[in-house]
Amino acid sequence: METASSRWPGPQTASPQLHWPKPLDAGQAAGIDGAGRNKQAPKSAHLSLLSEPQFAAGPEGGLDIGSPCFSPNLFVFCRGLLLHGSPPNLFAMNPLFEQLKARLQGDLYTDPLYCSMYSTDASNYQLRPLGVLCPATVADVQLAVKVCARQGIPLISRGGGTSVSGQSIGRGLVVDYSKYMHQLLEMDEQGKWVKVQPGMGLQRLNELLAPKGRMIGPDPASALVATIGGMTANNSTGTHSIVYGMMADHVLAVEVVLANGELLTFERKSAAQIDALLQSPGLEAHLYRHVRELLQTYAADIEHHYPRTWRNVSGYNLQRLYRQWQQDGSLNLATLMVGSEGTLGTLVSITLKTMPKPRLTCLALVHFEQQMAGCRAIPAILQTAPSAIEISNDYFHEIVQKNALFAQLQRNFIKGQPEVVLMVEYSGDTEAELDAALQRLHKQLNTIGHQGEVVLRRRPEEIAQVWQMRKAGFGLMMSQRGDAKPLTFADDATVPIEHLADYMADLNGIFEAANIRVAVIGHASAGCIHINPNLNLKTDAGLARMQQMAVAIAETAMKYGGTITGEHGDGLSKTHFTRQLYGERLYEAFNKVKQLFDPHNLMQPGRIVEPDSLPWDPAILRFYPGYQTPHAPAHTTLDFSADGGFAGLVEMCNGMGFCRKDDGVMCPSYQITRDERHAPRGRANALRAAIKGELPGGLHNPELYESLDLCLECKGCKSECPSMVDIAKLKYEYLAQYQARHGLPLRSRLFAHIHRINRHARAVRGLANFAFANPLSRRLLEWATGIDARRRLPPLAKQSFQQWFDARPRPQGPAPQREVVLWDDTYLSFNYPHIGQAAVQVLEAAGFGVRLLKKRHCCGRPMISKGLLQSARKQAAANVALLLPFARQGVPIIGLEPSCTATFKDEYPDLLPGGEARSVAQQVYFFEDFLVQGMQAGELALPFKASLSPQKLLFHAHCYQKALGKPLHTRRLLEMIPGAEVEEIQSGCCGMAGSFGYEKKHYNLSMACGEAALFPAVRQATPGTRIVAAGISCRHQIADGTGVEALHPAEVLAEALQLPVLIPAGNAGPSP
């Protein structure tokens, strides 16, 4: 690591090159390492323009960016004239641009696609940057800061981009630390402190600390995707703030690049160390000298005019710094960096304390029929020493009920229709401690006369479900369909806990008078309530209400000695109120701090002090009166009416960024590339820019096509995104629109019609199988179509499933009283009939008669995935007509291939709006779901063999089962087999994704997805372990990646049943 210089540099040479490898993109080799890079030699260090003298020494060693290259007029142009418009790309116009780009070890983007994707975060605001830098080294950051300083271009630091106040966007250079600078740099032996790069994710860091029994104390709701750098810059806190405080209570030191590009380390300095430092010239001494003078000058103001709540993240942390100084004369300027929102410098490393992880916790969900009763109970409950008290109201519960996944979770612990629920958590080392805490709560509730329900949760998985819903609160609120949504512009005002009930009573009166519904969640234990008025900013009335409510909430909080922000920071949404909150003297002190560290106002300008715009200025809002999407499709094949049209579904992405998490199904392409372009949020932002006309060519922009091309259509976003933004559905329609103008690739046409190819190829089965297996023919196929020659092609079976079914022996005994329709998909029919044979055995053993439908068509999934929606609609119409009579009679329709089954359940109602497709969809079941639900209801039983050998089963759940079905049912079904030890592979998408992984341009990414978790788990399985996967593409991916042949659950189940042999010898499986 470079050491900080104590002096401003005079004439200097180019910064030394650190030997970092060049970042990897999605099209490179499959051996992608954890840092997302491959090894290449560093670029040339020669850069003449950047090697010239750049900065002069400032007075007393202070910051001075005076140089021949710095243009105040250019600065004014960037920051003033262009604030409310779309600026030209000053990077691209400048001769330094290409040299800067060549010098960086990270990535620099200035194209319209990336600038559009980084123009928003999770706030209501939109500011288009001039460029986006993803640095790989500290030297990258220093170089970029120096260039920005010379050109008068603002610099905006960004972590996960989850800010709801607008801190991570701006019209300058956005520096995204999350792509490459996300490493753990140091950890002490006991894990009591860590040093990390700013892009390190909180969830990932907690995973690294877990083996040592440690964790990071602050736990914001965005913990899945929040970065330590962003949390430090924001002074984040969270659910357990009454125990763990805020980031400022944990940060020990920071390394920061200041506005002149110099790197300094801020850590605690004793009074003696400061006195010694002040004897020398240089920047560091200059900063400590003037900070100490500021504390002396404004001491009385700091002591008396900060808000009277400890949970305050507005302004600069002069109060904390002052307390350090008063205590022993020491100062730690890292404290000033915490919560500064990047306005004083950009952080490149953070050293922070960790906390011991609680051994045990329990939850009491206390129901109140009236909101005010719940608010008044909070001070009393705090006397019982909880570790957290969270609040949610009935409007929030109502919104949650519209989300299928979270509605089920909520029903597990919300009983009836309470107006408010308090989630009270206790932690301890023993069960006895938790028992005592619950007794204290019971006694206190009796004392205050509480009569409502109290739901207790003590099992870790049940507690996790409650917190999962609570932490998804923002996304769930924004999942409300339509233009009016519960918005977050003034959502974290905080008051002293003793005034919380009166504060809420005042606000309720304001909301009732304005006839506005408000969703409420928040940190009741700290007096920080997230208040989200339901408004439509696309209307003049909605915009006026935004201003009215923002002012009312801020002024009411200040009335009770509170703050305008207790969690999310000033940003664009609340900087307007900082002068009113602190008064002229402290506001003057804040301005002096800003001028000291950033004299030319280039670091995150317009935040904390001197806002550029009012928070309700339409020019900086994402949605505003007159907002239009002229390039959205006028007509769509899929039904988007539930979302308000194609544009409505695009706009459902609120930017919270849960799609950027490191685990789960969502999102495989982002998890491998760590590129915003390949995250669902980035794709949604790009689509919104296209339909607004902000991308050249609109929906026909080639870069937009490439972004959507790497979507694997896994549907993880449909289920795991709290706002249910279905990027796969948007991609289907997008491809249909795009290909209508640009044509359909031959490869896509072949995949879309695989059912016809298989049917006709049966006539020359031997020749076809030879061609499928022959390396030369596969290379020719790759040359002609782009289907990768390294992939195995499914062989054609000697006997189709339908032929076997018609000729098979029937079970002895009376005819079954119940009947099911078994959907024989294309691959089951022509390639792997033995899976269908096993399924028939199982269903007949369960007492069902099995029916096949002779005139059925392909489900249409291959067509849908390639955008052939009109053709898929015809297939769907024929199949619905065929299946509807059975659906109306209540006959279950069973699917063995998850992707086909999901098509009936998910796409058919969109292809064929109306009741008929939905009636069919309601009767369609995944094979595993049908059996488990039937056995749980006592409606069927399976005759397992009396004596079965123990076996270990390792199964991989299909993405569509996770998105639309019940993946636990696969596990439960396999666990019913006597002697079976079952384990689920903790993996996301396998990476094959139907035809995706067969395409040469996708092969590397596809295999990298498998290597993330699936392949290693299969390779590390103990000898004799059987691998189970329901999806054909999953089984092929496992075979291609590991050489192991996986089984369908139906095969494993059939082997365990006591049945006569029904399959004649020689026809038990596909012929080679």
N, C-alpha and C positions, 0 to 999 in steps of 0.2 A: 504494500500500500504506500502511496506517495505520502511524504511528510508535509505538513503545512509550513509554508514560508512565513517568516515574521515580517517580511517587507513586501511592498508592492514591487512587482518585476519591472525593470526598465526594459530596454531593448532585449528581446528574447528570441530564441530559436523555437522551432516547432516543438510541441510537447512530445516527450518520448513515447514510442509505441510499445504498448504491452502486447505480448504474444498471445492474444485471444484468437480462437478460431472464428472464421466467418459464419454468421448465422445461417441456419438451414431453412429452406422453404419446403413446402409440402411435396414438391415434385422431385426431391432428391432421394438419396439412398434410403432404404428401409431401416438401416441401422441407426436410428435416431436416438441420441443419448438424452439423459435426463435434462440437460441444459438446452436441448433443442439446437445443437450446433454440430457441424462436422469440421474436420481439421483441414484448414488451408493456411497458407502463409499469410502473414499480415501484409496489408497494403503498403505501398511506398510511403515513406515518411516525408518525401519532398512535397512541399506545398508553399510556393513562394509568397502568395498573397497573405497567407496566414502566418508567415514567419516574420513579417515586417513588424516594427514597433507598433504596439497596439494601445498601451495605456501609459499614462504619466502618473508619477507619484502624487497623491493628493495631499492637501494640507495636513500636517501632523501625522502623515502616514495613512490618512483616511481614504475612503473610496472615491476615486475620480476616474470617470470613463471618458476623459477628454482625449480625443485622437482625431487625426485628419479624416478618418473614415466615419466618425460619428456625426450624424446629421440631425440636429434638433427638428428641422423641418420634416424630415422623413419620419421622425418619431411622432410628431404631431399628426402627420398624414396617416400613420398606422393606427394611432390610438384615438384620434378624434374624428377626422373626416370620414374614416372608414368604419367607425364603430357601428353604424346602423345600416351598413350595406355589405355587399360581397366584395372583399378586396381582391385586387389582382394578386397573383402569386409573386410576392417580392423575392422569395428565394429563387424561383426559376428565372426571374428577371436579372438577378445579380450574378456577376462573374464568380463570386465566391461559392456559389451553390454547388457546382459540379466538383470543385476542389474539396469542399467540405464533405460532400457525399463520398468521394473517393477515399478520404482520409479516415472516415469512421469505421469502427469495427462492428457497430450495430447497423440499424436500418434507418434511412431517412426517406420519408414519403411526402410528396407535394401534389400528388394527383387528386382529382376531384373525388374519387371513391373514398380514399382514406380520410381526406379532409371532411367529408360528409359523415363518415362513421364516428369520427372523434369530435363532432360538433355538439354532441349531447352527452349527458351522463344520466343519472337517475333523477335529475331535477326537472323542473318545468321549462328550462331554458335551452336555448340553442345559439351557439356562437361558432362560426366556421373558422377553423384555424388556418394559418398560412402553410403549415406543415406539421408533420408528426415525426418525432425522433424516438426510436426504441434503442436506447444506448446499451452497449455491452460492457463498457468499462467506465471508470471514473474519468479517465482521460477523454472519452467521448463527451461526457457531460461538460467538462471544463471547456473543451473546444467549442461546443455548441453555445455555451453561455457567452464566451468571448465574441463569437461571431454575432450573436444577437445584440450584445452590448454595442458593438461597432455600428450595427445597422439600425439601432433603435427599435428592435423587434421584441415585444413582450415574450416572456417565457412562462409557461404554465406546467407545473408538475402534476403528474397523474399516476395513481396506483391502479386500483381495480375499476375506477370510474364509477363508483357507487354513490357519489355525493348527491344528496337530495337538495342541497343549497346552491349548487352550481360552482363549486370550487375547482373542478377538474376540466373546465372548458374555457376557451378564450380565443381571441383573434390574435394569435401569435404563433409561437412554436410550442406545441404540446409535447412534453417529454413523458413517454409511457415507460415506467420502470418494470412493469410486470412481465414483459416478454423474456428478458434475459437477466436482469439484475434482481434475481430472486433466490439467492443462495444464503445458506447459513455459513457465516464466516468463522465464528468462534462459539464455544460453549464450555463453561467450566465443568469440572468432573461431576459435580452433583446436579448440574443443570440449573443452578440458582441464578445465573445470568447468561444471556446470549447476545451475540453481535450478529446482525443480519443486514443484508442489502434491503433497500426500500421496497422492492417488489415481492419480497417474501410474503406468502399468504398466511393469514392467521391460522386457518385450519391446518395447513401443512406444518406450520411451526408447532402447533399443539400436538400433532401426531409425532413429531420428532421428540417432543418433551415427555410424552406419555410414558415411555419405558422408565423414566426417572421419577415418575409420580408428580411431575410438575406441569404447569400450564401458564399461559398469559392471563393475567387477571381480567382486564377489560374484555367484554364479549358483546360487541355490537350485533344487531340483528343480521347484518351483512357478513357475519363471520365466515361463511362459506367462501366468499370471494374477496373480502377486504384484505388489504395489504398493510404491513406494519408501517411502511412509509406514509400511506394515506392516513392511518389511524393516528400516527404521531403528529402529522401536520394538522389534523383536525382536533387533537386532544380527545380522542374517542373514549367512550365508556360503554355502558350497556346495562343488561338486566341486573347484574350483581354489583352495581356501583356502590351500594351501601356497605359492601364488604371490601371491594377491591379498588374503589375510587376510579380515577381517570388515568389516561396515559401519562400525564404529567407526574403522577405518583410513582411511576415505574421506570421512566426513561432516565438512564444514568449518563449517557453521553451520545453525541451525534457527530458525524462528519458531514460538513455542509459546504457546498460550492456557493460562494457569494456572487453578487451581481457582476463582479469583475472577472470571474472565473477562478479565483483563488480558493484553494481547499484549506479549511480550518477544522480543527477538532475542538468542540466545546464540551467540557466536563467540569466537575467541581474544582474550583480553585480557592484555596484558603486566603485569608486576608493577607498573610505574608507573601503568598505566591503572587497575588494581584499587585501588591506594592512593588515587588521585584520586577514584575512584567512592565509596570508603568515607567520604569527607569529607562526602558529601551524604546526606540521608535518602532513604527510598523503598524500594520492594520489591527492585529489582535489587541495590542495595547491601546490603540485608538478607540476600539469598540468598548473595552472594559472601562476606560476612563470616562467615556461619555455616558455609558449605561449607569455607572455609579453616580455621576452628576445628575442624571435624570431622576434616579431614586431619591436623591437628596432634595432636589427642587420640588418634586411632586409628592413628597412623603405624606403630607396631611390628606391630600386628595386620594391617594392610594388607600390609606387607612379607612377613610370614611365614605367614599363614593362608589365603591364596587357594589354590585347587587348583593342582597343579604341571603343568598343561597350559595352553598358550596359547589353546586353542580352548575357551573357557568363556563361556557366556551366562547363567549363573545369578547372581542378586543384582544389585547396582548396580555400575557401572563406577568404583568408587572407586580401584581399582588403576591404571587408566589415567590417571585424573585426578591421582592422587598422583605418578605419574611425570612428568607435565607440570610440576607444581608444583615437584618436586625438581630438575628440569632447569634451569629458568630463572625460576621464580617465576610463570610464566604459568598461566592457567586458561582452559579453554573448557568452559562448562557444557553445550554441545551434546554433549560426550562423555558426560555424565551422563544426558542424555535418550536417547542411543542405548542400546538394550537395556532401557529402563525399562518397556517394555510398556504405556505409556500411564498409568502409575501416578503420574507427577509432573506431567503436563500433556498436552495434546493438540496434536500437531504440525500446523501449517498450511502450512509450506514447509520444504524441505530443500535445502541447497546442498552438493554433493558433488563430489569429484574423479572424473575418468574415467581410463581406462587405454588404452594403445595396444592395438589388436586384433592378435593373432598373425597373421602372414602365412600360416604353414603349420603343420599339425599331423599327427601320425600316432598310431596306436593299436596296442598289442600286447596281445592277450588271452591271458594266461598261465594255463594250466589246471593245477590241482593235484588229485591223487586224494584227498588228505586235507586237511581244513580247517586243521589246525594247521600243516601244512607251508606252506600259503599265508600264514598269519599270521606265521610266523617269517621268511618271506622278505621281508616288507615293509621292515624297516630296511635290508636289503641293497639292495633296489631303489631306496630313497630316495637312496642314494649315487650313483645314475646321473642325478640332477637331472631327474626327471620333472615335468610340470606338474600331474599328477593321478594318483592310484591309487585306484580304486574296487573294491569287492568285492561279489560275489553268491554265494549258495550254492545247492546242488542243490534244496532245497525251493522256493526262489524260481523257479528254472528250471522246475520241475515245474508251478508255478502259471501261469507265462507260456505254457506249451504249451497251455493250455486256452483261450487267446485267439487267435482265428484270425489276426488281423492281426499281433500281436506274436510269435506262434509262428513265423511265416515269417521275421520279422526275426531272431529268436534263432537259428534254424537256419543262418543265414548266417555266424554267428561262434562259436557254441558247438558243439564237436565231441565226440561221445560223451557220457558222463555224469560229468563232473568234479564232485567234491564242492564245489570252490570255484574261481572264476575271478577273477583280478585284471585290471582294465582299466587299463593303464598308458599314459598319454598323454605325448607330448613335443611341444614347439612350437619353432619357429625361423623364421629369415628365409629360409633356403635349404634345398634338398633335401640338400645335403651335411651340414648341421647335424643333420637328422633321421637321416641314415645313421649319423653318428657316435654319436648317442644310442642307436640300436638296437644298434650294436656294443657299446656299454657295457653295455646290458641283457643281450645274449647272453653276454658275458664274465662278468657277475655271476651269471647263472643257472647257468652252468657251474661257477662257484666253489662255489655252494651245493648242487650236485648235482641240479638240477632235471631231471626226465625227461619231463615232460608236454608236451602240445601248446602251441604258441605261434602264434596266428592274427594276422597282420598286416593292418592296414587303413590305406591311405594316401589313397584317393580321398575327397574331402569328403563325397559323398553316402553312402558306406559308413560313415564316421565318424559322420555325423549320425544314421544308423539306430541305431548302438550307444547314443549318448547319448539318443536318443528313447526307447528302451526303459528305460534307466537312470532317466531323469527321470520316467517314468510308473510307477516302481516301487511307490509307495504305492498308487496306484489299481489296479495289477495285483494286488497282494497282496489288496486288498479285493474283487477280482473273484471270489474264491472263493465259489461258491454255498453256501448254507446259513447257519445261525446262527453257527457257529464260524468265526472269521477270524483272520488274523495281525494283532494289534492294536498300537497305537502309544502306549500309556500310559507306557512307560519305554524309549523306543526310541533315545535319542540320548546316553546316558551316554558319556563320553569319557575316555580314559586316556592318559598319556604313551606314545608309540609304543614305547618299549623294554619296556613292560609289557603290550602288547596281546596277545601270545600267551598269557601266563599268565592274563590277565583272561578271555580267551575259553575257555581250558581250564577254569577254575573255573565259568564259566557253563554250559558244556556238561555238566559233572557235575551241576549243579543241574537242568538241563532233563531230562537222562536219568533222574534219580531221580524226577522228577515225571511222567515219561512225556509230555512236551509237545514237539511239533514246533515248530521256530522258523525263520521265514524271515529271512534275513540279507542286507541290502544296506548300503552305507554308504561312508564316506570313510576308507578304510584309511590313506591317507597322513597323516591327522591323528589317528588313533586313535579316530575317531568311528564306531561301528558301530551301524546301526539294527537293533535286535533286536526281533522281533515274534512273541511267543508266540501260538500258535493256541488261542484261547479262545472260549467261548460265554458271554457275560455275561448271557444270559437264564436261566441256571441258578445255583443257590447255589454249586455246585462251581466254576463258571467265575469267579464273583465272588471267591470265596476264593482261587483261583489268581491272580487279578489282583493282589490285595494281596500274596500271597506272592512273586510274581515281581517286583513293583515294589520291594519292600523288598530282595530279594536282589540285583537289578541295581544299585540305588543303593549299597548297602553294599559290594558287590564293587568297584565303580568307586572309591569312596572309599578302600577298602583299598589301592589302587595309586596313590593320589595324584591320582585323577581327579575329574571333576565329574559331577553328576547330569544336566547338559544342556550339550551342546557345539554345539547348533544351534537347537533348537525353543523354547527358553525355559522359564521356570518355569511360568507359566500356572496352570491348575487341577490339572495332573497332577503337578507336581514342587515347588510351593511348600511343600508339607508337609515336604520334606527340606532346605530351605535352612538352617534352624537347625542341623541335624545336620552339614551340609556345612561351614558357616563357623564354628560355635562361638558362644558367647553374646556375646562382645565385638563381633564383626563384625555379628552379627545385630542387636545393639543399635544399631550405627552405621547399618545399613540402615533401621531403624525411625525413627531421627532424621532421616534424609534424607527419608523419606516424610512425617513430621510437619512438616518444614520447608516442603515444597512443597505438601502437601495435608493441612492440619491436621484436617480433618473426614472424611478417608478417603472421598472421593467419586469420585476418579479411579481407575477400574479397581480397585476394592477386592478384596481377597482374593488378589492376585497378588504374588509376590516375598516379601512379609512378611504375617504374620497371616492364614493361610488361613481361609476361612469353613467349609470342609468338608474331610473326608478325600478323597483322590482316588478312592477306591473306594466313596464314599457313593452308594447307589442313587438318592438324591434328586436328584443332579446328573448322572446318567448317561443317555445316550440309550436304551440297552438295559439291562435289569436284571431280576432274578428277579421274576416276576409281570407282566412286560410283556405287554400284550394289544392286539389290534386288533379290537375288537368291531364296528366299522362297515365292516370289509373285506367285499367281496362274498362271500356264502356260496357262490354258484355263478357261474362265468364261462363265456362262450362260447369264448373263446380258451384254449389250454392254457398254464397257467403252472407246470406241475409241475416243470420244470427249475429254476425259481427258488424253489420252495417256496410257490407260490401268488401271487396278486396282491400281497399284502402283502410277500412275500419279494422281489419285483422292486422295489417301492417302496423297501424297506430297503437295496437294493444301493447306493443313492446314499450315499456316505461323506462328501460335502461338500468334496472336494478342489477343486472348482470349475473344472476344465479347460473346462467348458462356457461359462465367462465370457471365453474368449479372444477376440481381436479378428479372427481370420482363420479360414480353413477353413470347412467346412459347418456345424458346430455352433458357435453356435446363432443362426440369422438373426434371430429376434425379439429376442434379447438384444443382439446386435450393433447393432441399430438403436435400441432404447429404453434400453439400459444399465440396465434395471430388473430387480432380482432376481426379481420376480414372473414375468418372462418368460424366465428362464433355466431350463434343465432342473433345476439344483439347487434353485431356488426352487419349481418345480412338484413335485418329489419331496418336498421338505419339507412343502409344503402338503398333498399327498396323504397323507403319513404322519400329519400332524395330523388330517386328516379321518377316517382309518380308526381312529385312537386315540380319537376323540370330542372332540378339542380345538378343532374348528371347529364353530360352530353349524350344525346340519343335516347334519353329516358330509359325505358325497360329494355331497349336494344343496345345498351352500353356494353361493350365486350368485357370490361372489367367486372361488371355486375354479373355477367354470365359465369365468369370464372369463379367468383365468390360462391354463387349458388351451386356450381358444379361439384364442389367438394362436400356439399350436404349429403350425408349418407341416407337421409330419409328414415332415420331410426325412430322418429316420433317421440324421442325423449323429451323434447321441449313441450310437447302437448301435455305430458303428464307431470314432468318435474318442474316446469316453469309455473310459479304460482298464478301468473296471469294467463296461462294456457295459450301462448302464442305458437300456433302450429306452423312452423317454418316448412315442414314437409308439404303441407297442403298448398302453401303459397308457392313452393317450388313447382309442384305439378302444374298449377295454373300458369305460372310464369313460363315454363317450358312450352306449354301449348301456345301461348301468345308469341313467344320468341320464334318458335319453329314454324309458325304460320307464315312468317316473313322470310326466315333464313333457311328453311328446309330441315329435313330430318336426317341425321347421320345414318349410314347403312348399318352400323353396329347397333344403334338404337332400334332400328326397324327389325333386325334379326332377334334381338332380345324380346321385343314387344310381341313377336309372333312365335315364340318358342313352342307354343302348343301345336301350331300347324307344322312346324319343322319336325317335332318329335313324331307326330302322327304320320307324316309322309315318309320320314326316314325309316319307319318300321318296315317298309316294303323292301328296303335294302339294308337291313339291320347289320349284317356282317360287315359290309363295306363301310357303313357309317361308323361302327365301333372301331374298325381298323383306323379310319381317318381321325377319329377322336383321340386315339392313343398314339398315333404316329407323330414323332417329333417334327418331321418335315412338313406334314400337312398342317400341324399346329403353327409352325412358323409362317407358312403361307397365309393361314387365317389371320395371324397377327398383322402381317404386312397389308392384307386387304381390308381388314375391319378394325384393327386395334384391339382385338381380344388377345390378352396376354398368353404367350405360348407356355409360360410356366404353370398355368392353371390346368388342372385335370377337367375334362369335360364329362358330364354324366353319361355312362354307357346306357344303351337301350336294352331293356330286359327281353328275354326270349318270349315270355308270355306276359301280356298286359294284365293289370289288376282286374279289369272288367272280364277278361277271358277266364281268369282263375275264379272269379266270383260266380260266374254263371255255371261253371263246371264243378264247383266245390261240393263235397258231401254236406248235407244239412245235419244239424244237431238232432239227436233222437228226442222223442217225447212230444208233448202237445205243443201246438203253435204258441209263440210268445204273445202275451196280452198287450205288450207295449212295443212300440216301433220307433226307430230313429232313422234319419237320413244321414248316411255317411258321405261327406263330400270328398270325392276322389280327385284330387288336384292333378295337374299335369305331370309332375315328377312322380307322384305316387302311381299314376296310371301307367306310365311308359318306362320309368327308370328304376323305381324302388318299390315294386308291388308287395314285397315281403312285409313292409311296414303296414300296408293296408290289411294284409292277411292277419297280422298280429292284432290289429285293432278290431277286426271282425271277431276274432276269438274272444277278446276281452269283453266286447259289448254283448255278444251272445251268452257268454258266461254270466254276465250281469242280468240276464233275463230279457234282453231286448232282441226283437227282430230287426235285422239290418237291411236297409233298402238303398240301392244305388239308382240314380236317375240317368236314363239312357241318353237323353238329348241335351245334357247339360253342356254349357260352354265354359271356356277358361274363365276364371273369376275376373280377369282383367288387370290383376296386379302388375304384371310386366308392362302393360300398356300405360297404366297410370304413372308408374315410376319414370317412364320416358316421355310423359307429356302427351300421349295419344289419347286425349280425354274423350273425344267424340267416338272413337272406336271402343273405348272402355265402356262408354255409356250404352252402346248397343249390346255389348256382352252382358252388362248389368241388367238391362231391360229383359233380355231373354231369360236370364237366370232367376230374376225375381218372379217373372210369370210362371216359371217352372216350380219354384219353391213356395210361392204364396199359398196354394191350397194346403200344404202341409203346415205352414206356419199358422194359418188360421185355425187348424185343428189342434194346435199345441204340440205338434210333433217336433222334437228337438232335431236340430241340424248340426251335425258334429264335424268339425274340421281338424285334421291332423297336422296340416302345415300352418303355422301361426300367421304367416304373411297373407295367405289366402283367406283364412278365417277373419283376420282383421279387416280385410277388404269389405266383406259383407257388413261388418259391424260399424265401420268408420266411413269408408268412401261411398258405399252404395247410397246412403241417405243424402249425400252431397251431390252425387251424380243424378239421382232420381228423386228430387224433392217430393214429399207427399207421404201418405200413410203406408203405402204398400211396401216400399223399401224398408221403412222403419219396422213394420210388422215382421218382415223377414229377419232383420237385424236382431230383433229381440229374441228370436228363437235360435240364433246361431251361438254355438258354444265352442270354446277351445276344448279339445279332448280331455285334458287334465281337469279343467274347471267343471265340466259336466260330471265326471266321475266323483270328484271330491264333494261337490255340492250334493249330489245324490246320496252318497254315503253319510254325510253329515246330517242330512234330513231323514235318514232311515229309509230311503226309497229304493236302495239297491245294496247288494252285498256281493263280494267277490270270493269265490272258493279257492283260497290259497292251498298249495300243497301242504301236507301234514309235516313234511320234513324238508327244510330248505337249508342249504349251506349258507353260512354267513358271507356277506359280500359288501364291499364298499363301493358306493355310487357317488361319483362327482359330477354334478350337473351344471350346465350353463343355461340360464334362462334367456329366451328370445326377447329382443327389444320390444316387439309388439305385445308380447304377453305382459311385459312390465308397464307398457304404456296404456294398454286397453283391458287386459285381463287381470288375473290374480296370480302372479308368479309364485307366491307361496304355495299355491295348489299343486304345482309340480313337485315341490319338496314333500308336501303332505302325502301325495299319492305314492311316491316312492317309499316314504317312511312306513306306509301300511304293509309293505312286503316284509314278512317275518325274517328276521336276521339281517335286514339291510341297514347299513350305516350310511347315512346320506349327508352330503355336504354340498352347499352351493358355492360355486366359484364367484368370488367377489369381483366381477368384471362388468364392464359396460358393453358397448356394441362389439361384436366379434371382429368387425371390419369388412366382412364380405358384403353384407347389405344387398342381397339379391345379386344383381349383375354388376354392381359397383366395383367389387374387387376383381372381377374378370377383365376389366378394362385396363389396358397397359398404362394409361396415364394415371390410374388410381392405385396401381398395384403396390407401390411403396407405402403409401398412406394406409392402405388396407392391411398390409402385413404389420405395420407399426402399431395399428390398433390392437391386433392380436397379441403382439409382444408386450403391450402395456400391462396385461394381467392374465389373459386367458391362456396363452401358450405356456408361460412359465408354470402356471398352476397344473396344467396337464402333464408337462414334463416332470414336475416334482412329485406327481402322484405316486403313492407306494405301489409296488408291483402287485398286479392282480386287480387294481382299481378299474372299474368300468366307467367310461365317460359317457354322459347322457346329454343329448341336446335335441330339442323338438324340431328346430328349423333345418331345412336342407342346406341352406347357405352356411349356417353355423357348423354343421357337420363337415361340409367340404372345406371350410376354413381351418378347422381343427386338423383335418387330414393333411392339408397342404402345408400347414405350419409346424406340425409335430409328427406326422406320420401315423397318428393314432386314429382308428376308425371309431367314431362315436355312434351310439345307439339312440334310437327314438324311444321315449318312455313307453310307448305301446309294446315295443319288443321286449323290454325288461319285464314289464308287467305280465305279458303273455307267458313268458317262461316260468313265472312263479305260480301259475294257476293250475289247478287240478282239472285237466281236460283230456278228452280223447284226441289223438292226432288227426287233424282234419286236412293237413296239407300233404298231398302226395309227394313221395320221395322224388328229388330232382327238380321240384318246382318251388322250393322253399325260399328262393331268392333270385336275384337277377343273374343271368348267365354272363360270363365274361365277354 
